[in-house]
């Protein structure tokens, strides 16, 4: 709580932590802390960018979330920044320090992610044969491809968590 209060002025840390614990009962204190700080920063920024681009209407917008957690270091890292790089570029076998020695699960994620990126590069749409349907993002549904061993599109996948955190999300500049 103390660290959150130092980083997020005005936060009711006990209420936020309690709300997230109800939604994520097996989360460790570190899980809760890093979830809050990640969603306030990178997660919120990605959603703001997707919403702004979607509202411009110039081209479809596709938002994703990597849900697969690396087993490296006993799983303590969960889904760290840059974990998507060996998956998108289908370089799992050469990235065991990040994805772990058993490459079967991350290879399934890489198969979906790399195919989606290739399809997008070719056509402007990440959809293609053998891939789960990935609808374009819009501010109402907030379709987000959730990449995992079994990937799928989910509308607003962290809706409940964001309801707890929303008062503490930075607001975009006008």
C-alpha positions as CSV (number, residue, x, y, z in Angstrom):
1,X,0.0,0.0,0.0
2,X,2.8,2.4,0.9
3,X,4.5,2.0,-2.5
4,X,1.2,2.6,-4.4
5,X,0.5,5.7,-2.3
6,X,3.9,7.1,-3.2
7,X,3.5,6.4,-6.9
8,X,-0.2,7.2,-7.3
9,X,-1.2,10.4,-5.5
10,X,-4.6,10.2,-3.9
11,X,-5.1,6.5,-4.4
12,X,-7.2,4.6,-1.9
13,X,-4.7,1.8,-1.9
14,X,-6.6,-0.5,0.5
15,X,-9.8,-0.3,-1.6
16,X,-8.0,-0.9,-4.9
17,X,-6.0,-3.8,-3.5
18,X,-9.1,-5.3,-1.9
19,X,-11.1,-5.0,-5.1
20,X,-8.4,-6.6,-7.2
21,X,-7.9,-9.4,-4.6
22,X,-11.6,-10.2,-4.9
23,X,-11.2,-10.5,-8.7
24,X,-7.8,-12.3,-8.5
25,X,-7.8,-14.3,-5.3
26,X,-4.6,-16.2,-6.1
27,X,-2.6,-13.1,-7.0
28,X,0.4,-12.4,-4.9
29,X,1.1,-8.9,-3.5
30,X,3.7,-8.5,-6.3
31,X,1.1,-9.6,-8.9
32,X,-1.3,-7.0,-7.7
33,X,1.3,-4.2,-7.6
34,X,2.6,-5.0,-11.1
35,X,-0.9,-5.4,-12.5
36,X,-1.8,-1.9,-11.2
37,X,1.3,-0.2,-12.4
38,X,1.3,-2.0,-15.8
39,X,-2.4,-1.2,-16.5
40,X,-2.0,2.4,-15.4
41,X,0.9,2.8,-17.8
42,X,1.3,0.6,-20.9
43,X,-2.2,-1.0,-20.7
44,X,-4.0,2.3,-20.4
45,X,-1.8,4.0,-23.1
46,X,-2.5,1.1,-25.6
47,X,-6.3,1.4,-25.0
48,X,-6.2,5.2,-25.4
49,X,-4.3,4.9,-28.7
50,X,-6.7,2.2,-30.0
51,X,-9.7,4.2,-29.0
52,X,-8.3,7.4,-30.7
53,X,-7.3,5.6,-33.9
54,X,-10.6,3.7,-34.1
55,X,-12.6,7.0,-33.7
56,X,-10.6,8.5,-36.6
57,X,-12.1,5.8,-38.8
58,X,-9.2,5.9,-41.3
59,X,-8.3,2.2,-40.9
60,X,-9.3,-0.7,-38.8
61,X,-7.6,-1.0,-35.4
62,X,-6.6,-4.3,-33.8
63,X,-5.8,-4.5,-30.1
64,X,-4.1,-7.5,-28.5
65,X,-3.2,-8.7,-25.0
66,X,-0.6,-11.4,-24.3
67,X,-2.0,-13.6,-21.6
68,X,0.5,-16.5,-21.9
69,X,2.9,-16.4,-18.9
70,X,6.5,-17.6,-19.2
71,X,7.5,-20.4,-16.8
72,X,11.0,-18.9,-16.5
73,X,12.2,-18.2,-12.9
74,X,9.4,-20.3,-11.6
75,X,6.8,-18.2,-13.4
76,X,7.6,-15.1,-11.3
77,X,7.9,-12.9,-14.4
78,X,4.4,-13.7,-15.6
79,X,4.1,-11.9,-18.9
80,X,7.0,-9.4,-19.0
81,X,7.5,-6.6,-21.5
82,X,9.1,-8.0,-24.7
83,X,7.8,-11.5,-24.2
84,X,5.8,-11.0,-27.4
85,X,8.9,-10.5,-29.5
86,X,10.0,-14.2,-29.9
87,X,6.3,-15.1,-30.3
88,X,5.5,-12.6,-33.1
89,X,8.7,-13.4,-34.9
90,X,8.3,-17.2,-34.4
91,X,11.7,-17.5,-32.8
92,X,10.7,-19.6,-29.8
93,X,13.4,-22.2,-30.2
94,X,16.1,-19.5,-30.0
95,X,14.5,-17.7,-27.1
96,X,14.4,-20.4,-24.3
97,X,15.9,-17.9,-21.8
98,X,12.6,-16.0,-22.1
99,X,10.1,-18.6,-23.0
100,X,11.5,-21.6,-21.1
101,X,13.1,-24.9,-22.2
102,X,9.8,-26.7,-23.0
103,X,8.8,-24.8,-26.1
104,X,5.5,-26.6,-26.9
105,X,3.2,-24.1,-25.2
106,X,4.9,-20.9,-26.4
107,X,5.2,-22.4,-29.9
108,X,1.3,-22.6,-30.0
109,X,1.2,-18.9,-29.1
110,X,3.8,-18.1,-31.6
111,X,2.0,-20.0,-34.3
112,X,-1.1,-17.8,-33.8
113,X,0.7,-14.5,-33.2
114,X,3.2,-14.8,-36.2
115,X,0.4,-15.9,-38.5
116,X,-1.7,-12.9,-37.5
117,X,1.2,-10.5,-38.0
118,X,1.9,-12.0,-41.4
119,X,-1.8,-11.7,-42.4
120,X,-1.9,-8.1,-41.2
121,X,1.3,-7.2,-43.2
122,X,-0.2,-8.8,-46.3
123,X,-3.8,-7.5,-46.1
124,X,-4.2,-5.0,-43.3
125,X,-6.2,-7.6,-41.4
126,X,-4.8,-10.1,-38.9
127,X,-7.5,-12.6,-39.8
128,X,-6.6,-15.7,-41.9
129,X,-7.0,-19.4,-42.2
130,X,-6.5,-21.3,-38.9
131,X,-6.7,-18.2,-36.8
132,X,-9.4,-17.2,-34.3
133,X,-11.6,-14.4,-35.6
134,X,-10.1,-11.0,-34.6
135,X,-12.7,-8.2,-34.9
136,X,-11.5,-4.6,-35.3
137,X,-11.4,-2.6,-32.1
138,X,-14.2,-0.1,-31.5
139,X,-14.7,1.9,-28.3
140,X,-18.1,0.2,-27.5
141,X,-17.1,-3.5,-27.7
142,X,-13.3,-3.1,-27.2
143,X,-12.5,-6.4,-29.0
144,X,-9.1,-7.5,-27.9
145,X,-7.3,-10.6,-29.2
146,X,-6.0,-12.5,-26.1
147,X,-3.0,-14.6,-27.1
148,X,-2.5,-17.7,-25.1
149,X,-2.1,-21.4,-25.8
150,X,-5.7,-21.2,-27.0
151,X,-6.1,-17.6,-28.3
152,X,-9.4,-15.9,-28.7
153,X,-11.0,-12.5,-29.0
154,X,-12.6,-11.1,-25.9
155,X,-14.6,-7.9,-25.6
156,X,-13.0,-5.7,-22.9
157,X,-11.1,-8.6,-21.2
158,X,-10.1,-6.6,-18.1
159,X,-13.5,-4.8,-17.6
160,X,-13.9,-5.7,-14.0
161,X,-10.3,-4.9,-13.0
162,X,-10.5,-1.6,-14.9
163,X,-13.6,-0.6,-13.0
164,X,-11.6,-0.9,-9.8
165,X,-8.6,1.1,-11.3
166,X,-10.4,3.6,-13.5
167,X,-10.3,6.5,-11.0
168,X,-6.5,6.2,-10.9
169,X,-5.8,6.0,-14.7
170,X,-4.0,9.0,-16.0
171,X,-6.2,11.0,-18.3
172,X,-5.1,11.7,-21.8
173,X,-4.0,15.2,-22.7
174,X,-6.7,17.3,-24.4
